[in-house]
Amino acid sequence: MLHQFRALAVAATMVAVSLPLAACSDEAKLTIHSANGEHTFNIEVVDTAESRAQGLMYRQELAPDAGMLFDFLDDREVSFWMRNTFIPLDMIFITGEGVVKNIHVNARPHDPTGIPSDGPVQFVLEIPGGRSVELGIEAGDTVTHPRIEASK
């Protein structure tokens, strides 16, 4: 009985300690700061080889304010393709400091052609095709997200 009580107390303590940390680090929101305002997206973060390989493949839709942030954990040159991807996407290549390096607009569904970063980046944000143009997002804009702040 005492052993069960201790296990329960340890579990309760771990939950109590982790709740404030989770509240401070909302990885589901990312903001791009451009010349015409701030643009916030509801995102999923992928940061393992397996989750990055899957990406947005097989998805049939993506809300206008939704996206996926690929975290490569350090700056490197990367390349994407659209194999098994059913929706057009904009790919926003972002340095570890949170600066938009380059943007590929309206990547074509199912296209196996490589889409490279323009130099080393740590992050790539995929959003619905054409949204970066609609919102006026350009190279040189800045991005805030807890992972970007942590990598600076």
Phi, psi and omega per residue, in radians:
M1 nan -0.781 3.127
L2 -1.091 -0.678 3.123
H3 -1.081 -0.750 3.127
Q4 -1.143 -0.700 3.124
F5 -1.099 -0.758 3.127
R6 -1.093 -0.755 3.134
A7 -1.083 -0.719 3.117
L8 -1.145 -0.712 3.132
A9 -1.130 -0.725 3.111
V10 -1.115 -0.775 3.129
A11 -1.082 -0.766 3.140
A12 -1.106 -0.693 3.118
T13 -1.129 -0.735 3.134
M14 -1.097 -0.722 3.109
V15 -1.138 -0.787 -3.116
A16 -1.092 -0.655 -3.134
V17 -1.289 -0.645 -3.053
S18 -1.402 -0.407 -3.117
L19 -1.039 -0.831 3.116
P20 -1.097 -0.603 3.120
L21 -1.153 -0.736 3.128
A22 -1.110 -0.669 -3.124
A23 -1.170 -0.551 -3.115
C24 -1.386 -0.358 -3.031
S25 -2.123 1.418 -3.137
D26 -1.549 1.627 -3.105
E27 -1.320 -0.052 -3.111
A28 -1.492 -0.054 -3.137
K29 -2.152 2.397 3.084
L30 -2.398 2.439 -3.136
T31 -2.157 2.316 3.034
I32 -1.836 2.247 -3.136
H33 -1.794 1.919 -3.109
S34 -2.091 3.088 -3.122
A35 -1.050 -0.485 -3.131
N36 -1.890 0.502 2.997
G37 2.163 -3.043 3.124
E38 -1.772 2.382 -3.103
H39 -2.176 1.985 -3.077
T40 -1.779 2.380 3.136
F41 -2.124 2.525 2.978
N42 -1.565 2.059 -2.985
I43 -2.192 2.814 2.912
E44 -1.862 2.529 3.099
V45 -1.904 2.314 3.041
V46 -2.151 2.296 -3.048
D47 -2.496 0.232 3.036
T48 -1.999 2.797 3.126
A49 -0.985 -0.713 -3.104
E50 -1.186 -0.819 -3.104
S51 -1.221 -0.597 3.084
R52 -1.192 -0.651 3.121
A53 -1.132 -0.634 3.127
Q54 -1.282 -0.809 3.118
G55 0.830 -2.310 -3.127
L56 -1.741 0.307 3.104
M57 -1.026 2.516 3.072
Y58 1.259 -0.041 3.081
R59 -1.266 2.489 -3.125
Q60 -1.729 -0.293 3.140
E61 -2.720 2.822 3.114
L62 -2.612 2.135 -3.115
A63 -1.062 2.672 -3.109
P64 -1.018 -0.480 -3.126
D65 -1.846 0.377 -3.100
A66 -1.961 2.829 3.100
G67 -3.017 -3.126 3.097
M68 -2.309 2.258 3.122
L69 -1.796 2.083 3.076
F70 -1.627 2.136 3.111
D71 -1.911 2.000 3.135
F72 -1.595 0.067 3.024
L73 1.250 -0.251 2.984
D74 -2.801 2.896 -3.120
D75 -1.244 2.356 3.089
R76 -2.861 2.823 3.024
E77 -1.368 2.372 -3.119
V78 -2.289 2.818 3.086
S79 -2.504 2.444 -3.121
F80 -2.082 2.819 2.982
W81 -2.442 3.015 -3.038
M82 -1.981 0.293 3.123
R83 -0.985 2.337 3.137
N84 1.082 0.348 3.070
T85 -1.863 2.186 -2.976
F86 -1.665 -0.172 -3.074
I87 -2.160 2.515 3.079
P88 -1.151 2.530 -3.088
L89 -2.346 2.589 2.870
D90 -1.684 2.371 3.093
M91 -1.956 2.065 -3.116
I92 -1.869 1.965 -3.085
F93 -1.580 2.197 -2.949
I94 -2.245 2.319 3.096
T95 -1.263 2.921 3.072
G96 -1.077 -0.365 3.109
E97 -1.513 -0.050 3.099
G98 1.542 0.411 3.121
V99 -1.833 2.309 3.099
V100 -1.207 2.060 -3.117
K101 -1.457 -0.867 3.093
N102 -2.791 2.890 -3.112
I103 -2.339 2.326 2.984
H104 -1.853 2.047 -3.057
V105 -1.647 2.369 3.021
N106 0.969 0.962 3.017
A107 -1.042 2.350 -3.038
R108 -1.372 2.316 3.083
P109 -0.957 2.437 3.063
H110 1.207 0.090 -3.111
D111 -1.383 2.107 -3.123
P112 -1.461 0.023 3.139
T113 -1.167 2.350 3.124
G114 -1.173 2.469 3.091
I115 -2.101 1.784 -3.021
P116 -1.568 2.736 2.951
S117 -1.283 2.777 3.106
D118 -1.683 1.120 -3.075
G119 1.889 -3.089 -3.083
P120 -1.172 2.376 3.059
V121 -2.458 2.744 3.053
Q122 -1.794 -0.484 -3.026
F123 -2.226 2.616 2.961
V124 -2.341 2.220 3.087
L125 -1.844 2.151 3.037
E126 -1.795 2.236 3.119
I127 -2.300 2.946 -3.135
P128 -0.963 2.466 -3.119
G129 -0.948 2.275 3.109
G130 1.574 -0.232 -3.096
R131 -1.120 -0.642 -3.111
S132 -1.101 -0.648 3.101
V133 -1.224 -0.794 3.132
E134 -0.977 -0.686 -3.069
L135 -1.586 -0.130 -3.140
G136 1.329 0.502 3.122
I137 -1.384 2.323 -3.076
E138 -2.426 2.853 3.021
A139 -0.972 2.429 -3.110
G140 1.716 -0.343 3.056
D141 -1.114 2.836 -3.138
T142 -1.996 2.730 -3.062
V143 -2.249 2.363 3.032
T144 -2.047 2.421 3.120
H145 -2.938 2.589 -3.125
P146 -0.935 -0.646 3.133
R147 -1.213 -0.640 3.117
I148 -1.186 -0.747 3.106
E149 -1.083 -0.666 -3.127
A150 -1.224 -0.474 -3.083
S151 -1.505 -0.190 -3.116
K152 -1.210 nan nan
